[in-house]
Structure formats: structure tokens, C-alpha cells
Amino acid sequence: MTNPESAQKPRSDRSPWNWLLFLPIVLPLLPFLFNSDEPRLFGFPLFYWLQLAFIIVGVSCTTLVYRMTR
């Protein structure tokens, strides 16, 4: 016997928050971001620390979308 109050509504993947997941995909594909050797951070050129920043952006966007859509 099913209880209508305990039945979960079907999940929908049509949340506008999902559009935020395109940011960590598109951001590393923009070549003008890598077009320089300067500035350096702790002796590392822009390319290397920018890659680490992209990881942080990806994790942040994924976490935010997960929390807002569950």
C-alpha cells in the first residue's frame, strides 16, 4: 500500500542552475586567458596557476549546482 504523502515527486533536470555547469567547461577554452607569461605567482607562470584556479572554479560550480538542485 503506497502512501501519497511519502511518495517522492519525479526529479527534473530542467533547473536553470544547471547552466552554471558550462562555466568550468568553457572558461579553460578561452585562449586569450593564456596569452601571457605574466603575472607570476610564487615563481609559476600564469598558465600553471590558472589551471589550478580552473579546478577551484569547477569544484565550486559543481558543489553549488548540486546543493541548489537537490
Secondary structure by P-SEA (a helix, b strand, c coil): cccccccccccccccccccccaaaaaaaaccccccccccccccccaaaaaaaaaaaaaaaaaaaaaaacc
